Amino acid sequence: MKSTKRIGTVVAAGVAGALGVALAVQPATADEPGTRAVGLHIENGRLVESTGNDFVMRGANHAHAWYLDQLGSLADIKALGANTVRVVLSSGHQWAQTTPDQVAEIVAECKANRLICVLEVHDTTGYPEAGAAVSLDAAADYWVSVLDQLRGEEDHIIVNIGNEPFGNTGYEAWAADTQAAIGKLRNAGFEHTIMVDAPNWGQDWTGTMRAGAQSVYDSDPTGNTIFSIHMYGVYNNATAVQDYLNHFVDAGLPILVGEFGHNHSDGDPDEDAIMATAEELDLGYLGWSWSGNSSEVGYLDLSVNFDPNQLTEWGERFFNGPDGVAETAEEATIYN
């Protein structure tokens, strides 16, 4: 999530260099060692637990990297019925790095609150269009640096390599860069399910992830990659929502809505259709975001000042409305 999603903007500087670097790195191959499936994994296009139980993510995003004193929000989100929280981390390129000790603390908090946690690096948002953003390769290096804190947590943690890793320039490199980043993590020993975001500020209005998802999925020697689409103004009607999600389901490729809201500066997303379609197809969704958004998009706060007793209109709709979290979320069986 970014304060502005610029649909159709073209900024050409730096794309050629980025493409050259991306294509020089090759993904892992299926015969390389240390890449077996453990914990949460993909079977037949579905996310399942090690118990074999189908797991459908229902929860919220939490901006931990910018609010280090609000880790207790995980308990509040859980109390409202969520089974999953997507937690914002920083690789240290744009914001203060989430240290290994902090990663270990987050993992412990997730488990204490009986949550599945998606951990994501936010510093990639809008690369290379956003000048301060970094590549998926840089994000992958960060993940390798915290592998010791995540090893053995495959039942509880999903690794989302980088948030919205391309803006509206250079996105043609999405498949190659994503494959290379997956390969780097698998070669380092990651056995977790890996989540990968769409380009175009997460919304894939160019269809780049839609077209390249199969090749990216096939590049993962474990087969444990899940795709994440962010639905804001591009998805302003039920047809757009249904068409995109059904394409992946029909292709047997795992997908969830990793971010969405009820409103946005780039248009009015159809939150009712997003939630209803996800429920109909048994797909995960994670709303943006618990609290602390900038003033430009403050309407996306689910709660007022991190207070679970003060849900916003969006928060009430998301947690307690039709097809909402309270009505549809089921706790991971690993906690039973």
Backbone torsions as a table, in degrees:
resi	resn	phi	psi	omega
1	MET	NA	139.7	-179.5
2	LYS	-136.2	155.1	-177.2
3	SER	-63.6	-27.2	173.9
4	THR	-135.5	135.0	174.2
5	LYS	-111.0	110.0	-171.7
6	ARG	-97.1	99.6	-176.3
7	ILE	-81.0	123.4	174.8
8	GLY	86.4	0.9	178.3
9	THR	-68.7	141.4	179.1
10	VAL	-120.5	119.8	173.4
11	VAL	-131.7	112.1	-168.3
12	ALA	-89.2	-18.0	-171.7
13	ALA	-60.0	132.8	171.9
14	GLY	86.1	-4.6	-174.6
15	VAL	-67.9	-44.3	-177.2
16	ALA	-59.5	-43.3	179.5
17	GLY	-64.7	-40.0	180.0
18	ALA	-63.9	-41.5	179.3
19	LEU	-63.6	-40.8	-178.5
20	GLY	-62.2	-43.1	178.9
21	VAL	-65.3	-43.0	-175.9
22	ALA	-61.9	-43.1	-173.6
23	LEU	-75.6	-11.8	-179.1
24	ALA	-80.5	-13.5	-177.4
25	VAL	-103.3	129.5	-176.2
26	GLN	-102.9	144.1	178.6
27	PRO	-73.3	166.0	176.2
28	ALA	-65.5	157.4	175.8
29	THR	-110.2	161.3	-169.2
30	ALA	-66.1	-19.6	-176.4
31	ASP	-94.4	6.9	179.1
32	GLU	-79.4	145.9	-174.0
33	PRO	-76.1	167.4	171.6
34	GLY	73.7	28.3	-175.2
35	THR	-129.0	36.7	179.6
36	ARG	-77.6	161.1	-179.9
37	ALA	-85.6	126.8	175.4
38	VAL	-138.2	159.6	175.6
39	GLY	61.3	-145.0	174.2
40	LEU	-59.7	131.7	-178.1
41	HIS	-154.9	176.1	-176.6
42	ILE	-103.6	130.0	172.5
43	GLU	-132.5	122.6	175.9
44	ASN	52.8	43.2	176.6
45	GLY	77.2	10.4	-178.2
46	ARG	-122.7	147.8	172.3
47	LEU	-83.2	124.0	-179.8
48	VAL	-130.7	156.8	176.0
49	GLU	-83.9	170.5	177.2
50	SER	-63.3	-21.8	176.9
51	THR	-74.7	-10.9	-175.8
52	GLY	92.9	-3.8	-179.0
53	ASN	-75.9	133.3	174.8
54	ASP	-64.7	129.1	-178.4
55	PHE	-117.7	121.5	-179.5
56	VAL	-111.2	114.1	-176.8
57	MET	-70.0	131.9	174.5
58	ARG	-139.6	115.0	-178.7
59	GLY	177.2	-162.3	-173.3
60	ALA	-125.7	162.6	170.3
61	ASN	-89.1	143.8	178.4
62	HIS	-131.0	126.1	-173.3
63	ALA	-84.5	65.0	-174.5
64	HIS	-61.2	-40.7	-173.0
65	ALA	-58.7	-26.1	-178.1
66	TRP	-103.0	-8.0	-177.7
67	TYR	-138.9	71.6	-173.2
68	LEU	-65.1	-21.6	-178.6
69	ASP	-88.8	8.6	-176.6
70	GLN	-115.1	27.7	-180.0
71	LEU	-64.9	-23.0	175.1
72	GLY	-63.0	-11.4	176.5
73	SER	-60.7	-26.2	179.2
74	LEU	-61.0	-40.4	177.9
75	ALA	-65.7	-37.3	179.7
76	ASP	-67.9	-40.7	178.6
77	ILE	-66.2	-40.7	176.1
78	LYS	-60.6	-43.1	-177.6
79	ALA	-62.6	-23.6	178.0
80	LEU	-86.5	2.7	172.5
81	GLY	112.1	-5.0	-175.2
82	ALA	-67.0	150.4	172.1
83	ASN	-110.4	-4.8	-175.8
84	THR	-145.7	144.2	168.9
85	VAL	-131.4	133.6	173.2
86	ARG	-96.4	120.5	-169.7
87	VAL	-109.6	125.6	-179.7
88	VAL	-77.7	124.5	172.9
89	LEU	-115.6	167.5	173.5
90	SER	-127.8	136.7	176.6
91	SER	-78.7	-5.1	-179.9
92	GLY	95.8	-0.1	-178.2
93	HIS	-83.4	-35.8	179.7
94	GLN	-112.0	-30.8	-178.7
95	TRP	-134.6	173.6	-179.7
96	ALA	-57.1	131.4	-176.0
97	GLN	-62.6	137.2	169.8
98	THR	-75.8	110.7	-171.4
99	THR	-74.3	163.4	174.8
100	PRO	-54.5	-41.8	178.7
101	ASP	-63.4	-38.3	177.8
102	GLN	-67.3	-38.7	176.2
103	VAL	-60.4	-45.0	178.4
104	ALA	-60.9	-38.5	178.5
105	GLU	-65.4	-41.0	178.3
106	ILE	-63.3	-45.4	178.9
107	VAL	-58.3	-45.0	179.7
108	ALA	-62.7	-39.9	179.9
109	GLU	-67.4	-38.8	176.6
110	CYS	-59.1	-48.2	-177.4
111	LYS	-68.5	-38.8	179.2
112	ALA	-62.0	-29.3	-179.3
113	ASN	-101.3	13.2	172.7
114	ARG	57.1	42.7	179.9
115	LEU	-113.9	147.1	161.3
116	ILE	-84.7	134.1	-179.0
117	CYS	-118.2	130.7	169.1
118	VAL	-95.7	119.0	178.4
119	LEU	-101.5	127.8	-177.4
120	GLU	-129.8	143.3	173.3
121	VAL	-89.6	124.0	-172.9
122	HIS	-93.2	-10.7	-172.8
123	ASP	-69.2	-11.2	-179.7
124	THR	-85.6	-4.8	-169.9
125	THR	-57.2	115.2	174.6
126	GLY	79.3	13.1	177.0
127	TYR	-60.6	143.6	-11.7
128	PRO	-90.2	4.5	-179.0
129	GLU	-60.0	-41.8	175.1
130	ALA	-83.2	116.6	-170.1
131	GLY	-59.9	-30.8	-178.0
132	ALA	-86.5	-10.4	-176.4
133	ALA	-71.1	155.9	-179.8
134	VAL	-118.6	166.4	-175.0
135	SER	-76.6	164.4	172.8
136	LEU	-61.4	-31.8	178.3
137	ASP	-62.9	-41.1	177.1
138	ALA	-65.2	-39.6	176.9
139	ALA	-63.7	-40.2	179.2
140	ALA	-62.3	-37.6	176.4
141	ASP	-60.9	-39.8	177.2
142	TYR	-62.1	-46.1	-179.2
143	TRP	-58.9	-41.5	178.7
144	VAL	-60.2	-34.4	-178.6
145	SER	-70.4	-18.6	179.9
146	VAL	-115.1	17.6	-179.6
147	LEU	-58.0	-39.3	-178.2
148	ASP	-60.2	-30.8	-179.8
149	GLN	-79.9	-15.2	-176.7
150	LEU	-109.5	-17.1	-178.6
151	ARG	-60.8	133.4	-179.4
152	GLY	87.4	-2.5	-178.4
153	GLU	-106.2	25.2	-175.3
154	GLU	-65.9	-21.4	175.6
155	ASP	-73.9	-20.6	-169.5
156	HIS	-118.4	-20.0	-170.1
157	ILE	-124.8	134.0	170.1
158	ILE	-111.7	136.5	-177.3
159	VAL	-99.7	109.8	176.9
160	ASN	-94.9	102.4	-165.8
161	ILE	-53.4	-49.8	-177.6
162	GLY	-157.7	136.6	179.9
163	ASN	-71.3	131.2	173.1
164	GLU	36.8	65.1	-163.8
165	PRO	-70.9	-6.8	173.2
166	PHE	-139.5	142.6	170.2
167	GLY	-84.5	-136.0	-178.1
168	ASN	-103.4	15.5	170.7
169	THR	-131.4	146.8	177.5
170	GLY	73.8	3.8	-175.1
171	TYR	-67.4	-14.2	177.2
172	GLU	-61.0	-20.2	179.3
173	ALA	-86.6	2.9	-174.1
174	TRP	-54.8	-50.6	-175.2
175	ALA	-64.0	-47.8	-178.1
176	ALA	-63.4	-44.8	-179.1
177	ASP	-67.1	-37.7	-179.6
178	THR	-68.6	-43.0	176.7
179	GLN	-59.6	-43.6	-178.5
180	ALA	-64.4	-40.8	179.9
181	ALA	-66.7	-41.5	175.7
182	ILE	-60.0	-45.2	179.4
183	GLY	-60.1	-40.3	179.4
184	LYS	-63.2	-41.8	179.7
185	LEU	-68.2	-42.9	179.5
186	ARG	-65.8	-41.0	179.3
187	ASN	-65.4	-27.5	178.4
188	ALA	-78.4	-16.9	178.5
189	GLY	115.0	6.3	177.0
190	PHE	-67.1	128.6	177.2
191	GLU	-116.4	10.4	179.8
192	HIS	-76.1	159.5	163.8
193	THR	-65.4	134.6	179.6
194	ILE	-106.4	133.7	175.6
195	MET	-106.4	137.2	177.9
196	VAL	-125.8	133.5	-179.5
197	ASP	-86.4	156.6	175.1
198	ALA	-76.7	158.4	172.6
199	PRO	-80.6	-168.6	-178.5
200	ASN	60.0	52.0	-176.8
201	TRP	54.2	34.8	174.5
202	GLY	88.0	-9.1	-170.0
203	GLN	-100.4	-10.1	173.6
204	ASP	51.4	41.2	179.2
205	TRP	-65.4	-18.4	176.8
206	THR	-85.4	-7.6	-177.7
207	GLY	73.7	17.2	-176.1
208	THR	-66.1	-47.3	177.6
209	MET	-68.6	-40.2	178.7
210	ARG	-55.7	-43.9	-178.5
211	ALA	-76.8	-33.2	-173.0
212	GLY	-100.4	0.4	-173.7
213	ALA	-61.8	-40.2	-177.1
214	GLN	-63.1	-42.5	-179.8
215	SER	-66.9	-36.7	177.4
216	VAL	-67.1	-45.0	179.0
217	TYR	-59.9	-44.4	-178.3
218	ASP	-65.4	-23.0	-178.3
219	SER	-75.6	-18.8	-179.1
220	ASP	-81.6	113.6	-175.7
221	PRO	-63.3	-19.6	177.9
222	THR	-91.0	-17.1	-174.2
223	GLY	71.7	17.8	-174.8
224	ASN	-111.5	60.6	174.9
225	THR	-120.2	134.1	176.7
226	ILE	-121.6	142.5	-175.3
227	PHE	-97.7	144.4	-177.8
228	SER	-125.3	121.0	174.5
229	ILE	-104.9	137.5	175.5
230	HIS	-102.4	125.9	-172.6
231	MET	-112.0	105.4	174.2
232	TYR	-122.9	-129.8	-170.4
233	GLY	-63.0	-23.5	177.6
234	VAL	-63.9	-28.3	-174.6
235	TYR	-107.4	65.9	-174.3
236	ASN	-98.5	11.9	177.9
237	ASN	-154.8	158.8	-174.7
238	ALA	-62.8	-35.2	-178.3
239	THR	-62.3	-44.9	179.7
240	ALA	-62.7	-42.8	179.6
241	VAL	-63.3	-51.2	-175.7
242	GLN	-65.5	-41.4	-179.3
243	ASP	-60.7	-45.1	-176.5
244	TYR	-68.0	-49.4	-175.7
245	LEU	-68.7	-39.0	179.7
246	ASN	-66.9	-29.2	176.9
247	HIS	-58.4	-44.9	-179.1
248	PHE	-69.9	-43.2	179.6
249	VAL	-60.8	-44.8	-179.4
250	ASP	-64.6	-30.0	179.3
251	ALA	-84.7	-4.5	-178.7
252	GLY	73.5	26.5	-179.1
253	LEU	-107.5	134.3	-177.0
254	PRO	-73.6	137.0	-179.2
255	ILE	-150.6	154.7	170.2
256	LEU	-145.6	167.8	172.5
257	VAL	-94.1	102.3	-173.0
258	GLY	-79.2	-21.3	173.7
259	GLU	-150.2	145.9	166.9
260	PHE	-167.2	164.5	177.9
261	GLY	-141.7	-178.9	-179.9
262	HIS	-96.3	-7.4	-178.0
263	ASN	-160.2	161.5	173.4
264	HIS	-167.8	157.9	-179.5
265	SER	-65.3	-21.9	179.7
266	ASP	-93.8	5.7	179.5
267	GLY	145.5	-178.9	-174.4
268	ASP	-109.4	94.9	179.9
269	PRO	-62.0	148.3	179.3
270	ASP	-90.5	83.7	-176.2
271	GLU	-63.4	-33.0	178.7
272	ASP	-63.8	-44.1	179.0
273	ALA	-67.6	-37.7	179.2
274	ILE	-61.3	-48.4	-177.0
275	MET	-70.9	-40.8	-179.6
276	ALA	-66.8	-41.3	-179.2
277	THR	-69.0	-40.7	176.6
278	ALA	-60.7	-41.4	178.7
279	GLU	-67.2	-41.8	179.2
280	GLU	-61.5	-39.1	-177.1
281	LEU	-94.4	1.1	-176.6
282	ASP	56.5	49.2	177.8
283	LEU	-110.9	151.9	179.9
284	GLY	-74.4	156.2	168.6
285	TYR	-146.4	146.0	-178.9
286	LEU	-134.2	114.5	-175.8
287	GLY	-78.3	147.6	174.0
288	TRP	-103.8	128.3	-17.6
289	SER	-145.4	170.3	-169.1
290	TRP	-56.8	-52.6	179.4
291	SER	-173.4	165.2	173.7
292	GLY	92.9	13.8	177.4
293	ASN	-66.4	154.0	177.4
294	SER	-64.5	163.0	-174.6
295	SER	-59.1	-30.8	-178.2
296	GLU	-64.0	-31.0	-179.6
297	VAL	-128.2	33.1	-179.5
298	GLY	-60.5	-22.7	177.8
299	TYR	-64.6	-12.6	178.4
300	LEU	-86.3	-2.7	174.1
301	ASP	-64.4	131.1	174.4
302	LEU	-81.5	-26.3	178.2
303	SER	-133.2	157.4	178.5
304	VAL	-89.4	118.6	177.4
305	ASN	51.7	41.8	175.6
306	PHE	63.8	20.0	-177.3
307	ASP	-97.0	112.2	-178.2
308	PRO	-67.1	-15.0	177.6
309	ASN	-88.8	-1.1	177.4
310	GLN	-127.2	71.0	175.7
311	LEU	-73.1	142.0	173.7
312	THR	-76.6	176.0	174.8
313	GLU	-57.2	-42.0	177.2
314	TRP	-64.3	-42.0	179.4
315	GLY	-63.1	-42.2	177.9
316	GLU	-62.2	-44.3	179.0
317	ARG	-62.2	-44.8	-174.0
318	PHE	-68.9	-47.3	-176.2
319	PHE	-83.1	-38.9	-167.9
320	ASN	-115.1	-2.9	-178.5
321	GLY	-86.3	-178.1	178.5
322	PRO	-57.0	134.4	-178.4
323	ASP	62.2	18.7	-177.6
324	GLY	-83.1	-178.3	-174.7
325	VAL	-60.9	-49.2	-177.1
326	ALA	-60.2	-34.1	-176.5
327	GLU	-81.2	-27.2	-168.1
328	THR	-119.9	-19.5	-173.1
329	ALA	-74.2	140.5	174.5
330	GLU	-126.5	128.8	-177.9
331	GLU	-62.6	144.6	177.0
332	ALA	-58.4	134.9	-177.7
333	THR	-68.8	-16.6	177.4
334	ILE	-59.6	-24.8	-179.5
335	TYR	-87.7	0.0	175.0
336	ASN	-95.7	NA	NA
